[in-house]
Amino acid sequence: MSDPSKAVPGHLRVGVIGARGRMGAQTCQAVQDAGDLELVAEVGGRASLTPLVEAGVQVAVEFTHPDVVMDNLRFCLENGIDVVTGTSGLLGPRLEVVRGWLADHPERSVVVAPNFAVGAVLTARFARQAARFFESVEVIERHHAGKIDAPSFTAISAAREIARARADAGLGPVPDATTSDPDGARGADVDGIAVHAVRMPGMVAHLEVVLGSSGETLTLRHDSLHRSSFMPGVLLAVRATTRRPGLTVGLESLLELD
């Protein structure tokens, strides 16, 4: 545990929640390697968060479990700590709860990212831009066998963005003559977009969007081959908390793509 009185001047004091996990451990290393950040606290995903306060953490990076993420966010906000999280499950009503907490702590910042890989963010954006030009679109996501949720947070977010783009363009339902699918072979239905999940050892995180019209298809695909691919996005989000109070969902606005 780091002594707040010995803080490095000008360095942002970072704590990692879920530090024993694969993403947490990678984040700890990335923070240690960054010249402007200081890793001052590492706690387990279900451990007491008191060490964050004792160490004077300014920003907590949270990679845990959907069952505990809300409690972790609330603790941090109530103790004056900004949060960057990539934990799945922060969709819809849960985001509204977080917005309510931030209304009580307007100086605080929460960054929620479905995916921290810049390439995955770009894939979802390109798919949204292309969606209005094609009759049909489906999403395929592939992850390691240890992932607990399906479809992934990334795939759900991408499908919802694509569905909104199609609706804004006045497109109707995706054409599909399937009338019998007792085993769910057509995948999950996310706002009218079929999403297919693959879970397999050897994979990390892979997002594919297939768009099609009569006579042509367009395939957009991003592959994260190692968890180090997420770290530039994690560090970008950590640094952004100092200048972005409130709730930020996704990295797209941080990348200034507009």
C-alpha positions in Angstrom: 0.0 0.0 0.0 1.3 3.4 -0.9 1.6 6.3 1.6 -0.4 9.4 0.2 2.1 11.7 1.9 4.8 10.3 -0.5 2.9 10.9 -3.7 4.9 11.7 -6.8 4.1 15.3 -7.7 2.1 15.6 -10.9 1.4 11.8 -11.1 -2.2 10.5 -11.1 -2.7 8.0 -8.3 -4.3 4.9 -9.6 -5.9 1.9 -7.9 -6.9 -1.4 -9.7 -10.0 -3.3 -8.5 -9.8 -6.9 -9.7 -6.0 -6.7 -9.8 -5.7 -10.5 -9.6 -7.6 -11.1 -12.8 -6.2 -11.2 -16.3 -7.3 -7.7 -17.3 -6.5 -6.3 -13.8 -3.0 -7.7 -13.8 -2.3 -6.3 -17.3 -3.7 -3.0 -16.2 -1.4 -2.9 -13.1 1.6 -3.4 -15.4 0.5 -0.8 -17.8 0.0 1.8 -15.1 3.4 1.0 -13.6 5.0 1.5 -17.1 3.3 4.8 -17.7 5.4 7.8 -16.9 2.6 10.0 -15.6 0.7 7.5 -13.5 1.4 5.9 -10.1 0.0 2.5 -9.1 -0.8 2.9 -5.4 -3.4 0.2 -4.6 -4.3 -3.3 -5.9 -7.4 -5.0 -4.5 -9.2 -8.2 -5.4 -12.5 -8.2 -7.2 -14.5 -9.0 -4.1 -12.1 -7.6 -1.5 -12.6 -4.6 0.7 -12.1 -1.3 -1.1 -10.9 0.5 2.0 -7.2 0.3 0.8 -8.2 2.6 -2.1 -9.1 5.4 0.3 -6.1 4.7 2.6 -3.8 5.0 -0.4 -5.3 8.2 -1.7 -6.4 6.8 -5.0 -7.7 9.4 -7.5 -8.8 7.0 -10.2 -9.8 3.4 -9.8 -9.7 1.0 -12.8 -12.4 -1.7 -12.3 -12.4 -5.1 -14.0 -14.6 -7.4 -11.8 -17.9 -9.1 -12.1 -21.5 -7.9 -13.0 -22.6 -8.9 -9.5 -20.3 -6.5 -7.7 -19.6 -3.7 -10.2 -22.4 -1.4 -9.0 -21.3 -1.6 -5.3 -17.8 -0.8 -6.4 -18.8 2.2 -8.4 -21.0 3.5 -5.6 -18.1 3.1 -3.1 -15.7 5.0 -5.3 -18.0 7.9 -6.0 -19.0 8.2 -2.3 -15.3 8.3 -1.4 -14.2 10.9 -4.0 -12.6 8.5 -6.5 -13.2 8.6 -10.3 -13.7 5.2 -12.0 -12.9 3.6 -15.3 -14.7 0.3 -15.8 -14.9 -2.4 -18.4 -17.0 -4.8 -16.4 -19.9 -6.3 -18.4 -23.5 -5.6 -17.5 -23.5 -1.8 -17.3 -26.3 -1.3 -19.8 -29.7 0.4 -19.7 -31.1 0.8 -16.2 -27.8 0.4 -14.5 -26.3 3.3 -16.4 -29.3 5.4 -15.3 -28.5 4.5 -11.7 -24.9 5.6 -12.2 -26.1 8.9 -13.7 -28.2 9.4 -10.5 -25.1 8.8 -8.3 -23.1 11.3 -10.4 -25.9 13.9 -10.0 -25.0 13.7 -6.3 -21.3 13.9 -7.0 -21.1 16.2 -10.1 -17.3 16.7 -9.7 -16.7 12.9 -10.2 -16.1 11.0 -13.4 -17.1 7.5 -14.5 -15.9 6.1 -17.9 -17.7 2.9 -18.9 -16.2 1.1 -22.0 -17.6 -2.0 -23.7 -14.2 -2.4 -25.2 -10.9 -0.7 -24.6 -9.3 -1.8 -27.9 -9.1 1.2 -30.3 -9.6 -1.2 -33.3 -12.8 -2.6 -31.8 -14.2 0.9 -31.3 -13.4 1.8 -34.9 -15.0 -1.5 -36.1 -18.2 -0.6 -34.3 -18.1 2.9 -35.7 -17.5 1.8 -39.3 -20.3 -0.7 -39.0 -22.7 2.0 -37.8 -21.7 4.2 -40.8 -22.1 1.3 -43.3 -25.4 0.0 -41.9 -27.6 2.3 -43.8 -26.2 1.1 -47.1 -27.0 -2.6 -46.7 -30.2 -4.6 -46.4 -28.9 -6.9 -43.7 -26.3 -7.1 -40.9 -25.3 -9.6 -38.3 -22.7 -9.6 -35.5 -20.4 -12.4 -34.5 -18.2 -12.1 -31.4 -15.6 -14.6 -30.3 -14.0 -14.8 -26.9 -12.0 -17.1 -24.6 -13.8 -19.9 -22.9 -13.5 -18.3 -19.5 -15.8 -15.4 -20.4 -19.0 -15.5 -18.2 -21.4 -13.5 -20.3 -22.8 -13.9 -23.9 -23.3 -12.0 -26.0 -20.4 -9.7 -25.0 -20.8 -6.1 -23.8 -19.0 -5.1 -27.0 -21.3 -7.0 -29.3 -24.5 -5.8 -27.6 -23.4 -2.2 -27.8 -22.4 -2.5 -31.4 -25.7 -4.2 -32.3 -27.7 -1.4 -30.6 -25.7 1.3 -32.4 -26.2 -0.5 -35.8 -29.9 -0.9 -35.1 -30.2 2.9 -34.3 -28.4 3.8 -37.5 -30.7 1.6 -39.5 -33.8 3.1 -37.9 -32.5 6.6 -38.5 -32.0 5.7 -42.2 -35.6 4.4 -42.4 -34.7 0.8 -43.0 -37.1 -1.9 -42.0 -36.4 -5.2 -40.3 -33.4 -7.3 -41.5 -34.7 -9.8 -44.0 -34.9 -13.3 -42.6 -37.3 -16.1 -43.6 -36.6 -18.2 -40.5 -39.8 -19.5 -38.9 -38.5 -22.4 -36.9 -35.4 -22.1 -34.6 -36.0 -24.1 -31.5 -32.3 -24.3 -30.6 -31.5 -20.7 -31.2 -29.2 -21.2 -34.2 -30.0 -17.7 -35.4 -28.3 -16.2 -32.3 -29.5 -13.6 -29.9 -31.8 -10.8 -31.0 -30.4 -7.4 -30.0 -32.8 -4.7 -31.2 -33.5 -6.8 -34.3 -29.9 -7.6 -35.0 -28.7 -11.2 -34.8 -25.7 -11.6 -32.6 -23.7 -14.9 -32.4 -21.3 -15.8 -29.6 -18.3 -18.2 -29.9 -16.5 -19.3 -26.8 -13.2 -21.2 -27.3 -9.8 -21.6 -25.7 -7.0 -19.8 -27.5 -9.2 -16.8 -28.3 -9.0 -13.4 -26.5 -11.6 -11.0 -28.0 -12.8 -10.7 -31.6 -15.6 -8.6 -33.2 -17.0 -9.3 -36.6 -19.8 -7.4 -38.4 -21.1 -8.9 -41.7 -23.3 -6.6 -43.9 -25.0 -7.7 -47.1 -27.2 -6.7 -49.9 -28.1 -8.5 -53.1 -24.8 -9.4 -54.9 -22.4 -8.1 -52.2 -21.2 -8.4 -48.6 -18.9 -6.3 -46.5 -17.1 -7.9 -43.5 -15.5 -5.7 -40.8 -13.4 -7.6 -38.3 -11.2 -6.8 -35.4 -9.0 -9.2 -33.4 -7.4 -8.7 -30.1 -4.7 -11.3 -29.9 -3.3 -10.2 -26.5 -4.7 -8.2 -23.6 -2.0 -5.7 -24.0 -4.1 -4.4 -27.0 -6.6 -3.0 -24.5 -4.1 -1.0 -22.5 -3.8 2.1 -24.6 -7.5 2.6 -24.3 -7.5 1.9 -20.5 -4.8 4.6 -20.0 -6.6 7.0 -22.3 -9.7 6.6 -20.2 -7.8 7.0 -16.9 -6.2 10.3 -18.0 -9.6 11.5 -19.4 -11.2 11.4 -16.0 -9.4 14.5 -14.9 -11.1 16.6 -17.5 -14.5 14.8 -18.1 -16.8 15.0 -15.0 -20.0 12.9 -15.4 -20.6 9.7 -17.3 -18.7 8.8 -20.4 -19.9 5.7 -22.3 -17.4 4.2 -24.7 -14.1 5.4 -26.0 -15.3 7.0 -29.2 -15.7 10.5 -27.7 -12.3 10.2 -26.1 -10.7 9.4 -29.4 -12.2 12.7 -30.8 -13.4 10.8 -33.9 -16.0 13.5 -34.7 
